[in-house]
Amino acid sequence: NLSVRKSSSSDDRDLSPPWSFQASRIQYQFHLISSKVASKYCPSDDGVFLFNLFGVTLGGIFVVEYTDTPIGPYREVAFLCGLVGRLSGIGAWAPH
């Protein structure tokens, strides 16, 4: 059960999940990352596996500017160490 604290301001925003985020700008700069290096930062349990081809995986830098969120506008930067899969899903892993 997730407990959400209301902000101290007088607004009446509902901060309970599910959350919705509207992005105005997104940039994903792809980088080929050594699978040997990426495997140090990606989980190897819970059915998560690192995709690699010829010893490299696809990582990169993800930058997004959200204009409308439950907590207001904000910017986010994520460093992605590799392309991962689990069951039938595929995504990029951010170790932070």
N, C-alpha and C positions, 0 to 999 in steps of 0.2 A: 504494500500500500504506500503510495507516494504522498507525502505531506507537503503542501505548498503554502508558503507564508505570503500573505497579502503585503503589498508595498505600503509604506507609511504615508503615501500620498492619498488624496481623497478620491482617486478614481475607483471605479467598480469593475475593473477588468477581472475576468475569470481566468486564473492561471492554472487551472486543472488540465491535465492531458485529455485528449490528444491535442498537440500543439500544431499550429499552422504557421509557416514561414514564407513570406513573399520576397524573393530576391530581385534586385534591380540589375545587378551586375555579377557575373561569374566568370572566373578565369581559371582554367586548368592547364598548367604547363607540364607536359609529359616529360619524363626522364626514364631512360633505361637504367635500372639498378641491378647490380650484381646480386644474383639469387643467394649467394653465400652470405653477403652482408645483410640483405633483407630478411633472411630466415632468422637472424638474431633478434629481430624486432617484431616478427609476426608470430602469433600463437601457433602451436603445433598440436593442440588438444581441442577437444570439443568439436571435432570434425572439420576444423578449418584447415585448409591447405593452400600453399602458395603456388600460383601458376608460374611456370618458368619455361623458357624455350632457349636452348643453347646457352644456359647458364645466366640468363638475365630475366628480369620481370619488369613490369610497367609500374612505375611510381611517379612521383611528381609533387608539385605544389598546387594547392587548391586555395583560391582566394574568392571570397564571396561578400557582397554587401547586401544585407537584409534591410528592406525598407519598412516592412510590416511584420511584427512578431508580437507575441503576448507580452514581452518585456520592453518593446520599443525597438527602434532601429539599432543595428550594430554591425560590425565587420568581423570576419573570421578568417584566419589563415590556418591551414592544416598541411603538414608535411606527410606525404603518403609513401610508405616504404615498399609497397608492392601490391600486386593484384592477387586477391584471394577468392576462394570459393568455399561454400558450405552448403551441403545438400544441393538444391537447384539454384542457389543464389550466387551472384558474383558481385564483388565490390573491391574497393581499395582500402587498405589497412592504414590507419593513423595511430602510431604507437603512443601518442601523448594523450 
